[in-house]
Each structure stands twice: as structure tokens, then as C-alpha cells.
């Protein structure tokens, strides 16, 4: 199966990617990634774009997961990744990504195009928490509005919130979901 997104140097060189872009065969789908013009830009393409910056043992979370799930239009800069609970804590140095060391339960993750990403429910909660904690966080507010507008997420999100998780703002988010529905 061909890759969903082409990155510089893999499998094409920068020169080949530039030529294909000038010919109109590919379009930019991220800062350093390209995809075929006729390929839909879905969650698999966006996850593949983020793959080079998400270290092994981490999951895309927050703004990055919101972008992968389609709640944000533009690729976030920087990306955000969180350590999985099964990964031992150790120092990671990476550019283009903020690494969060608090362990993320693997039950709150899904694999999209071989990239571990926070589930849509966990992402909904994460962007809501960021929006509640910082009213000036425009990206979190935009992602929250987009996710609140999706009626298909209300019931699964309420069920996720009612699982007895010890997380901040769960009652506030549940109330907001009920009011918007």
C-alpha cells in the first residue's frame, strides 16, 4: 500500500518532491509532508504527517490529536505527545514536539495509520480542559467548538466521562455537552 503522506527523503528526495509539486501531482498536507492531489485529506493522512515527530512509546494528544481527528484545520506547531502508561519514564529530546511525561492509559488510545493517537473522547476532554484552564487558548477553543458541534459524539463522550475517571473539569464538560445538545 502506498504511503498516505510523503516526507522529504522518504521515499522521494527533496528534488523529486519539488518536481512532483510543480507538476501538480502532489500537494502539501503538512509542514514537511505531501500527498497525491486526488487523495482525500483524512485522519490517516494527518496521522502519517505527524508520524516522524511522535516518538515510540508516546501518543499524539491535545492539539495534535484534535488535528488528526479533524477538529482543527491547520497542523499544530509544535505537536504534542504523551507517554503511554506501558512506557518507562525517561528523558526524550525531540524537536517540533512537546512531550508530556504523565502516563496516558492505553485504553484511551487508538492506532491510526500506525500512529498511536488519543481517542476522540480523550481528545475531546483534553481540548476542553485546555480551553477551561486558559480562556485565551484559541486553538483549544476552536477544537472544542468543532467537537461540540458533532452530535454523534455527545452520547459516547458522556459515557466516557461517566466512567469514574479522576480528571478535572469532567462535570463542567458534561454540563456543556448537555447544554449544547
VENPE-V191702 format. One record per pair of residues at least 24 apart in sequence whose ideal C-beta (glycine too) atoms are under 7 Angstrom apart, sorted by the first residue. I is the first residue (numbers start at 1). J is the second residue. Records with the same first field share a line. If there is no record, write none. Layout:
I=J, J
This chain:
3=48
4=35, 44, 45, 48, 113
5=29, 30, 33, 34, 35, 45, 48, 49
6=33, 34, 35
7=32, 33, 52
8=32
30=75
31=75
43=68, 69, 70, 112
44=112, 113
47=112, 113, 115, 117
48=113, 115
49=75
50=79, 115
51=115
53=79, 94, 96, 97
54=79, 81, 97, 115
55=81, 92, 94
57=83, 84, 87
58=82, 83, 84, 99
59=84, 104, 109, 116, 117, 118
60=115, 117, 118
61=100, 104, 118, 126
62=126, 127, 130
63=139, 143
65=117, 118, 123
66=123, 127, 143
68=112, 117
69=120, 123
71=143, 146, 147
72=139, 142, 143
76=139
84=109, 116
120=153
121=156, 157, 160
124=153, 157
125=167, 173
128=169, 173
129=168, 169
132=169, 172
148=177, 180
151=181
154=181
